[in-house]
Amino acid sequence: MDRKVSKNNILNEVVKCISHFYMEKDKEKFPAEIFVYNEQDKLILIILDGKNNIDFNFEKKPIEDTVTAIVEKDLLTGVYNKYYFKEKLVQIICDAEKKKKSIALFFIDFDKFKEINDTMGHEIGDLIIKETASRLKSTLSSKCILGRYGGDEFIVLAYPLLDKEEAYYIGKKIIEAFESPCIVEGYNIYLTVSVGIAIYPEHGENKSQLLKNADIAMYYAKEEKDRENKIKFFTEEMEKKVAEKFQIQNQMKDAVKNGEIQIYYQPIISIESGKLESAEALARWNSKTLGWILPEKFISIAEETGQMNYFGEYLLKRICQDIKRWESLGLNIVPIAVNISVKQLENKKFGDMVKKIIKRYKIDTKYIEFEITESVSTGDINIIQKNINKLKEIGIKISMDDFGTGYSSLEMLLNLHVDKIKIDKVFIERIGKERDEKIIMTIIQMARALGMKVVAEGVETKQQLDFLRNLNCELGQGYFWSKPMNSSDFKKYLIKNFNNCETKG
């Protein structure tokens, strides 16, 4: 039986069954007694034929209890279901309003539960959900009402609430309930819990506001890695950020269509000669309604919402168009480094899509490089490796961006056939500190031993440049030479660079 059950659902099913039975009996009218009960998620209807005096001894009270359970309880866990919980919440809000009392609403989620279902199967997943409900019931006090919201999400209502400290204490007890593993079918399963809390009336005066705001707080709790910080109270700042994220997500496709996304280019310079060697392409979004949006905001949202493939394809086309334009002017073209995300590399069609675009615009592959970050180690490495191999086959070089800040290993660098390492600017900023200088020195020596070039990012001072030159670092990028430029200004930069080369020649 559908778990989204209500009294109306049951009545509708009863009417259907009676109608069918009536047709089967050749539309013969007869007195009947009807019983409804639930058995293994199925709605069972028994019709007793009173005309033939069939004597069927059936206790009504258990049947009534079962029907009540169908309406009120979650069939898997036995706790209140989402719909009945909402009814209770409305009733308690009315009572709290009259008595001037506070309520705490907790939104509870188990992190990465999907991975358990994917690796161990849904049957084990269901057993774990039953265990989590059991632990929550034994943890919560009598003033708490527990419901299952769906999947691995639970909701708790605490009433009457003394103060925020009590709400935090309840949240902490929920977290502590899962410090020991859930033992299911011989498996020890460790679960991490995220708890979002909304308080009535401070964070909402009705059911919808409280549920929404507790959910928002839970979303922020999930982003915390430290177990102690995985309890969050709702704040207005959280709501603003969620609203902003929704706006960015909602406007992204229109921004592409309306030409709001611009490509900026930052030169990469030979430290030895001072000549332009290549450039990095950077996406910038000047929204008509939101103003300038930082790339770290909209890129991460594009990844989360599944828009990165569409967005990345658009950027690559724009970059190819710029290269063809500069080429038509007879300028000396330099390789353009394009950032690609894990989500793009996990797309099985990514390599073929790149080939198609390059062929369409007739771009020499020596003018395109791709920059990946160390986060590729968290993706599907088999698909990523196949895509990178396809790119290498057609002559595209690969750089490892932000090197030293992630989780990469030497094995990954070698398996992905990286041509270039970009030292993250956090290390360059600390030139002058012995420990950081040793890290830079080690990276350069390692790269040289592996036959890779090195780019130092974020170079801003002569002191930094001199240090890098003494280490024979080949390439640099940063404000010392130039800020990122829009396509028009970079074209002028290329013309100036071309003219300088002509003069020196």
C-alpha positions as CSV (number, residue, x, y, z in Angstrom):
1,M,0.0,0.0,0.0
2,D,1.2,3.5,-0.8
3,R,2.9,5.0,2.3
4,K,1.4,8.4,1.4
5,V,-1.9,7.1,2.9
6,S,-4.7,9.2,4.3
7,K,-8.2,8.5,5.5
8,N,-9.5,9.6,2.1
9,N,-7.1,7.2,0.4
10,I,-8.5,4.3,2.4
11,L,-12.2,5.3,1.8
12,N,-11.5,5.6,-2.0
13,E,-9.9,2.1,-2.0
14,V,-12.9,0.7,0.0
15,V,-15.4,2.2,-2.5
16,K,-13.4,0.7,-5.4
17,C,-13.4,-2.8,-3.9
18,I,-17.1,-2.7,-3.0
19,S,-17.9,-1.6,-6.5
20,H,-15.9,-4.4,-8.0
21,F,-17.4,-7.0,-5.6
22,Y,-20.9,-5.6,-6.5
23,M,-20.3,-6.2,-10.2
24,E,-18.9,-9.7,-9.6
25,K,-22.2,-10.6,-7.7
26,D,-24.2,-9.7,-10.8
27,K,-25.3,-6.5,-9.2
28,E,-27.2,-8.4,-6.6
29,K,-27.9,-6.3,-3.5
30,F,-27.3,-7.9,-0.1
31,P,-26.5,-6.7,3.4
32,A,-22.8,-6.7,4.2
33,E,-20.3,-6.0,6.9
34,I,-17.0,-4.6,5.8
35,F,-13.6,-4.8,7.5
36,V,-10.4,-3.1,6.4
37,Y,-6.9,-3.9,7.6
38,N,-3.3,-3.7,6.5
39,E,-1.1,-6.7,6.0
40,Q,2.5,-6.4,4.6
41,D,1.9,-3.0,3.0
42,K,-1.4,-4.2,1.4
43,L,-4.9,-2.9,2.1
44,I,-7.1,-6.0,2.8
45,L,-10.8,-5.6,2.6
46,I,-13.2,-8.3,3.9
47,I,-16.9,-8.2,2.9
48,L,-19.1,-10.5,5.0
49,D,-22.3,-11.6,3.2
50,G,-25.1,-11.0,5.6
51,K,-27.8,-12.4,3.3
52,N,-26.5,-16.0,3.6
53,N,-25.9,-15.6,7.3
54,I,-22.2,-16.3,7.0
55,D,-20.8,-16.4,10.6
56,F,-17.4,-14.8,10.5
57,N,-15.9,-14.1,14.0
58,F,-13.6,-11.1,13.5
59,E,-12.6,-8.7,16.3
60,K,-13.3,-5.1,15.3
61,K,-11.0,-3.4,17.7
62,P,-7.7,-4.7,16.2
63,I,-9.0,-3.7,12.8
64,E,-9.8,-0.2,13.9
65,D,-6.3,0.0,15.4
66,T,-4.7,-1.2,12.2
67,V,-6.6,1.4,10.1
68,T,-5.5,4.1,12.6
69,A,-1.9,2.9,12.2
70,I,-2.2,3.1,8.4
71,V,-3.3,6.7,8.6
72,E,-0.9,7.9,11.3
73,K,2.2,5.7,11.2
74,D,5.1,5.2,8.9
75,L,4.8,1.5,7.7
76,L,8.6,0.8,7.9
77,T,9.5,2.4,11.3
78,G,6.2,2.6,13.2
79,V,6.8,6.3,14.1
80,Y,4.4,9.0,12.9
81,N,4.4,9.5,9.1
82,K,5.0,12.9,7.5
83,Y,1.4,13.8,6.9
84,Y,0.1,13.0,10.4
85,F,3.2,14.7,12.0
86,K,2.2,17.9,10.1
87,E,-1.3,17.7,11.5
88,K,0.1,17.3,15.0
89,L,2.5,20.3,14.4
90,V,-0.5,22.5,13.5
91,Q,-2.4,21.4,16.6
92,I,0.6,22.1,18.9
93,I,1.3,25.5,17.3
94,C,-2.3,26.5,18.1
95,D,-1.8,25.3,21.7
96,A,1.5,27.1,22.0
97,E,0.0,30.3,20.7
98,K,-2.7,30.2,23.3
99,K,-0.3,29.3,26.2
100,K,2.5,31.6,25.0
101,K,4.9,28.6,24.9
102,S,7.9,27.8,22.6
103,I,8.3,24.8,20.3
104,A,11.5,23.3,18.8
105,L,11.3,21.6,15.4
106,F,14.3,19.4,14.5
107,F,15.1,18.2,11.0
108,I,17.4,15.2,11.1
109,D,19.3,13.7,8.2
110,F,21.9,10.9,8.0
111,D,24.8,11.9,5.8
112,K,25.6,10.0,2.7
113,F,22.9,7.4,3.3
114,K,22.5,6.9,-0.4
115,E,25.9,5.3,-0.5
116,I,24.7,2.7,1.9
117,N,21.7,1.8,-0.3
118,D,24.0,1.8,-3.4
119,T,26.6,-0.5,-1.9
120,M,24.6,-2.7,0.5
121,G,21.2,-2.7,-1.1
122,H,17.8,-1.2,-0.1
123,E,16.9,-4.1,2.2
124,I,19.9,-3.4,4.4
125,G,19.1,0.3,4.1
126,D,15.6,-0.3,5.4
127,L,16.9,-2.3,8.3
128,I,19.2,0.6,9.2
129,I,16.3,3.1,8.9
130,K,14.4,0.9,11.4
131,E,17.4,0.9,13.7
132,T,17.8,4.7,13.5
133,A,14.1,5.2,14.4
134,S,14.5,2.8,17.3
135,R,17.5,4.7,18.6
136,L,15.8,8.1,18.2
137,K,12.7,6.8,20.1
138,S,14.8,5.6,23.0
139,T,16.8,8.8,23.1
140,L,14.0,11.3,23.0
141,S,12.0,12.4,26.1
142,S,8.3,12.2,26.6
143,K,7.8,15.8,25.5
144,C,9.1,14.9,22.0
145,I,7.1,13.6,19.0
146,L,9.1,11.7,16.4
147,G,8.1,11.4,12.7
148,R,9.7,10.1,9.5
149,Y,9.8,12.7,6.8
150,G,10.9,10.4,4.1
151,G,14.0,8.4,3.1
152,D,16.6,8.9,5.8
153,E,15.1,12.1,7.1
154,F,13.3,12.3,10.5
155,I,11.5,15.2,12.2
156,V,11.2,15.8,15.9
157,L,8.9,18.2,17.7
158,A,9.7,19.2,21.3
159,Y,6.9,20.9,23.3
160,P,6.8,22.8,25.6
161,L,10.4,24.0,25.1
162,L,12.1,25.8,28.0
163,D,14.8,27.6,26.0
164,K,17.4,27.3,23.2
165,E,19.7,25.5,25.5
166,E,17.2,22.7,26.0
167,A,16.8,22.5,22.2
168,Y,20.6,22.2,21.8
169,Y,20.7,19.6,24.5
170,I,18.1,17.5,22.6
171,G,20.1,17.9,19.4
172,K,23.3,16.8,21.1
173,K,21.6,13.7,22.5
174,I,20.5,12.8,19.0
175,I,24.0,13.2,17.7
176,E,25.4,11.1,20.6
177,A,22.8,8.3,20.0
178,F,24.8,7.4,16.8
179,E,28.3,7.5,18.2
180,S,28.3,3.7,18.3
181,P,27.7,1.7,15.1
182,C,24.4,0.3,14.0
183,I,24.8,-3.5,13.8
184,V,22.6,-4.8,11.0
185,E,23.0,-8.3,9.5
186,G,26.5,-8.6,11.0
187,Y,27.6,-5.3,9.5
188,N,28.9,-2.4,11.7
189,I,27.5,0.8,10.1
190,Y,28.7,4.1,11.4
191,L,26.3,7.0,10.7
192,T,26.9,10.7,10.9
193,V,23.8,12.8,11.8
194,S,23.0,16.4,10.8
195,V,20.5,18.3,12.8
196,G,18.7,21.6,11.9
197,I,16.6,23.4,14.5
198,A,13.9,26.0,14.1
199,I,12.2,27.6,17.2
200,Y,8.5,28.7,17.4
201,P,7.7,31.6,17.3
202,E,11.2,33.1,16.7
203,H,11.9,31.2,13.4
204,G,8.4,30.8,12.2
205,E,4.8,31.1,13.3
206,N,3.2,28.4,11.1
207,K,3.9,24.9,10.0
208,S,5.3,25.8,6.6
209,Q,7.8,28.3,7.9
210,L,9.1,26.1,10.7
211,L,9.5,23.1,8.4
212,K,11.3,25.2,5.7
213,N,13.6,26.9,8.2
214,A,14.5,23.7,10.1
215,D,15.3,22.1,6.7
216,I,17.5,25.1,5.8
217,A,19.4,24.8,9.1
218,M,19.9,21.1,8.5
219,Y,21.4,21.8,5.0
220,Y,24.0,24.0,6.7
221,A,24.7,21.4,9.4
222,K,25.4,18.8,6.6
223,E,28.2,21.1,5.3
224,E,30.0,20.9,8.6
225,K,32.7,18.2,8.9
226,D,33.3,18.4,12.6
227,R,30.7,16.3,14.5
228,E,30.4,18.9,17.2
229,N,29.2,21.5,14.7
230,K,26.5,19.3,13.1
231,I,23.7,21.0,15.1
232,K,22.6,24.3,13.5
233,F,19.9,26.8,14.6
234,F,18.2,28.6,11.8
235,T,19.3,32.2,11.1
236,E,18.1,34.8,8.6
237,E,21.5,34.8,7.0
238,M,21.0,31.2,6.1
239,E,17.7,32.0,4.4
240,K,19.4,34.8,2.4
241,K,22.1,32.5,1.2
242,V,19.6,29.8,0.2
243,A,17.5,32.4,-1.7
244,E,20.6,33.7,-3.4
245,K,21.6,30.2,-4.4
246,F,18.1,29.6,-5.8
247,Q,18.3,32.8,-7.8
248,I,21.7,31.9,-9.3
249,Q,20.5,28.4,-10.1
250,N,17.3,29.7,-11.7
251,Q,19.0,32.4,-13.8
252,M,22.0,30.5,-15.0
253,K,20.6,29.2,-18.3
254,D,19.1,32.6,-19.1
255,A,22.4,34.2,-18.3
256,V,24.1,32.1,-20.9
257,K,21.4,32.8,-23.5
258,N,21.4,36.6,-22.8
259,G,25.2,36.8,-23.0
260,E,25.7,37.8,-19.4
261,I,28.6,35.2,-19.0
262,Q,31.9,36.8,-20.1
263,I,35.3,35.2,-20.7
264,Y,38.3,36.9,-19.1
265,Y,41.9,36.0,-19.9
266,Q,44.9,36.2,-17.6
267,P,48.4,35.9,-19.1
268,I,50.8,33.2,-18.1
269,I,54.4,34.5,-18.4
270,S,57.8,32.9,-18.9
271,I,59.7,33.9,-15.7
272,E,63.1,33.7,-17.5
273,S,62.2,35.8,-20.6
274,G,59.1,37.8,-19.5
275,K,57.3,36.7,-22.7
276,L,53.7,35.7,-23.0
277,E,53.5,31.9,-23.0
278,S,49.8,31.1,-22.6
279,A,46.7,32.4,-20.8
280,E,44.0,31.1,-18.5
281,A,40.3,31.5,-19.4
282,L,38.2,32.6,-16.5
283,A,34.4,32.8,-16.5
284,R,32.7,36.0,-15.1
285,W,29.0,36.6,-14.6
286,N,27.6,40.1,-14.6
287,S,23.9,39.5,-13.8
288,K,21.4,42.2,-14.7
289,T,19.5,41.5,-11.5
290,L,22.2,40.3,-9.1
291,G,25.3,42.2,-10.3
292,W,28.7,40.6,-10.5
293,I,28.6,37.0,-9.2
294,L,31.9,35.4,-8.0
295,P,32.9,32.3,-10.1
296,E,33.4,30.2,-6.9
297,K,29.7,30.8,-6.3
298,F,28.1,30.1,-9.6
299,I,30.5,27.3,-10.7
300,S,29.8,25.3,-7.5
301,I,26.1,25.8,-7.9
302,A,26.3,24.7,-11.6
303,E,28.1,21.5,-10.3
304,E,25.5,20.8,-7.6
305,T,22.5,21.3,-9.9
306,G,23.8,19.3,-12.9
307,Q,24.2,22.4,-15.1
308,M,28.0,22.2,-15.4
309,N,28.1,20.1,-18.6
310,Y,25.8,22.6,-20.4
311,F,27.7,25.6,-18.9
312,G,31.1,24.1,-19.7
313,E,30.2,23.4,-23.3
314,Y,29.1,27.0,-23.7
315,L,32.4,28.3,-22.3
316,L,34.5,26.1,-24.6
317,K,32.5,27.3,-27.6
318,R,33.1,30.9,-26.6
319,I,36.8,30.4,-26.1
320,C,37.1,28.7,-29.5
321,Q,35.3,31.6,-31.1
322,D,37.8,34.0,-29.6
323,I,40.7,32.0,-30.8
324,K,39.3,32.0,-34.4
325,R,38.8,35.7,-34.2
326,W,42.4,36.4,-33.1
327,E,43.7,34.0,-35.7
328,S,41.8,35.8,-38.4
329,L,43.6,39.0,-37.4
330,G,47.0,37.3,-38.0
331,L,48.0,37.4,-34.3
332,N,50.4,35.1,-32.6
333,I,48.0,32.7,-30.7
334,V,49.1,31.3,-27.4
335,P,47.6,28.2,-25.7
336,I,44.4,28.9,-23.7
337,A,43.9,27.0,-20.5
338,V,40.3,26.1,-19.8
339,N,39.1,25.0,-16.3
340,I,37.1,21.8,-16.3
341,S,35.3,20.2,-13.3
342,V,35.0,16.7,-11.9
343,K,31.4,16.7,-13.0
344,Q,32.4,17.3,-16.6
345,L,35.1,14.7,-16.6
346,E,32.6,12.2,-15.1
347,N,30.4,12.7,-18.1
348,K,31.1,9.7,-20.5
349,K,30.5,11.9,-23.5
350,F,32.8,14.8,-22.5
351,G,35.8,13.7,-24.6
352,D,33.6,13.3,-27.7
353,M,32.0,16.7,-27.1
354,V,35.4,18.4,-26.9
355,K,36.5,16.7,-30.2
356,K,33.2,17.8,-31.9
357,I,33.6,21.5,-30.8
358,I,37.3,21.6,-31.8
359,K,36.5,20.1,-35.2
360,R,33.6,22.5,-35.7
361,Y,35.7,25.6,-35.1
362,K,38.8,24.1,-36.8
363,I,41.0,24.8,-33.8
364,D,44.5,23.5,-33.6
365,T,44.6,21.4,-30.4
366,K,47.9,23.0,-29.4
367,Y,45.9,26.1,-28.6
368,I,43.7,24.4,-26.0
369,E,44.8,23.1,-22.6
370,F,42.6,21.9,-19.8
371,E,43.1,22.6,-16.1
372,I,41.8,20.1,-13.6
373,T,42.0,20.3,-9.8
374,E,43.0,17.7,-7.2
375,S,39.3,17.1,-6.5
376,V,39.3,14.7,-9.5
377,S,40.5,12.1,-7.0
378,T,37.0,12.1,-5.5
379,G,35.3,11.3,-8.8
380,D,34.8,8.2,-10.8
381,I,38.5,7.8,-11.7
382,N,37.8,5.2,-14.5
383,I,35.6,7.5,-16.5
384,I,37.9,10.5,-15.8
385,Q,40.9,8.6,-17.0
386,K,39.2,7.5,-20.2
387,N,38.2,11.1,-20.9
388,I,41.6,12.5,-20.3
389,N,43.1,9.8,-22.5
390,K,40.8,10.9,-25.3
391,L,42.0,14.5,-24.8
392,K,45.6,13.5,-24.8
393,E,45.2,11.5,-28.0
394,I,44.2,14.6,-29.9
395,G,47.1,16.7,-28.5
396,I,45.4,18.5,-25.6
397,K,47.7,19.1,-22.6
398,I,46.5,18.8,-19.0
399,S,47.5,21.0,-16.0
400,M,46.9,20.2,-12.3
401,D,45.5,23.5,-10.8
402,D,45.7,24.6,-7.2
403,F,48.4,21.9,-6.6
404,G,49.2,21.3,-2.9
405,T,45.8,22.1,-1.4
406,G,43.8,19.0,-2.2
407,Y,44.1,15.2,-2.0
408,S,46.2,14.3,-5.0
409,S,48.9,11.6,-5.0
410,L,51.9,11.1,-7.3
411,E,50.1,8.0,-8.6
412,M,47.2,10.1,-9.7
413,L,49.5,12.6,-11.4
414,L,51.1,9.9,-13.4
415,N,47.9,8.0,-14.2
416,L,46.3,11.1,-15.6
417,H,49.4,12.0,-17.6
418,V,49.5,15.6,-16.3
419,D,51.8,17.9,-18.3
420,K,51.9,20.9,-16.0
421,I,51.5,21.7,-12.3
422,K,50.2,25.0,-11.0
423,I,51.4,25.9,-7.5
424,D,48.5,27.4,-5.5
425,K,48.8,31.0,-4.6
426,V,48.5,30.3,-0.9
427,F,52.1,29.0,-1.0
428,I,53.3,32.0,-3.2
429,E,51.7,34.4,-0.7
430,R,53.9,32.9,2.1
431,I,57.2,33.3,0.3
432,G,59.6,34.5,3.0
433,K,58.5,31.8,5.4
434,E,61.0,29.0,5.4
435,R,58.5,26.1,5.6
436,D,56.4,27.3,2.7
437,E,59.5,28.1,0.6
438,K,60.7,24.5,1.1
439,I,57.3,23.2,-0.1
440,I,57.6,25.3,-3.3
441,M,61.1,24.1,-3.8
442,T,60.0,20.5,-3.4
443,I,57.1,20.8,-5.8
444,I,59.4,22.3,-8.5
445,Q,62.0,19.6,-8.0
446,M,59.4,16.9,-8.2
447,A,57.8,18.3,-11.3
448,R,61.1,18.6,-13.0
449,A,62.0,15.0,-12.2
450,L,58.6,13.9,-13.7
451,G,59.1,16.0,-16.8
452,M,56.3,18.5,-15.9
453,K,56.3,22.3,-16.2
454,V,55.5,24.5,-13.2
455,V,53.3,27.6,-13.1
456,A,53.4,29.7,-9.9
457,E,49.9,31.3,-9.4
458,G,49.3,34.6,-7.6
459,V,52.6,36.3,-8.2
460,E,52.3,39.9,-7.1
461,T,55.7,41.1,-5.9
462,K,59.3,41.3,-7.2
463,Q,60.4,39.4,-4.1
464,Q,58.2,36.5,-5.1
465,L,59.4,36.7,-8.7
466,D,63.1,36.7,-7.7
467,F,62.6,33.7,-5.4
468,L,60.9,31.7,-8.2
469,R,63.5,32.7,-10.7
470,N,66.2,31.4,-8.4
471,L,64.5,28.1,-8.3
472,N,64.2,28.0,-12.1
473,C,60.4,27.9,-12.0
474,E,59.4,28.2,-15.7
475,L,56.1,30.1,-15.6
476,G,54.2,32.6,-13.5
477,Q,50.7,34.1,-13.4
478,G,49.4,37.0,-11.3
479,Y,48.9,40.7,-10.8
480,F,52.6,41.4,-11.1
481,W,52.1,41.1,-14.8
482,S,48.4,41.5,-15.4
483,K,44.9,41.2,-14.0
484,P,42.4,39.1,-16.0
485,M,41.2,41.0,-19.0
486,N,38.0,40.7,-21.0
487,S,38.1,39.4,-24.6
488,S,38.5,42.8,-26.2
489,D,41.3,43.9,-23.9
490,F,43.1,40.6,-24.3
491,K,43.0,41.0,-28.0
492,K,44.7,44.4,-27.6
493,Y,47.3,42.7,-25.3
494,L,47.9,40.1,-28.0
495,I,48.3,42.9,-30.7
496,K,50.8,44.7,-28.4
497,N,52.6,41.4,-27.8
498,F,52.7,40.7,-31.5
499,N,54.0,44.1,-32.3
500,N,56.8,43.8,-29.7
501,C,57.8,40.5,-31.2
502,E,57.9,42.0,-34.7
503,T,60.0,44.9,-33.5
504,K,62.5,42.7,-31.6
505,G,62.6,40.4,-34.7
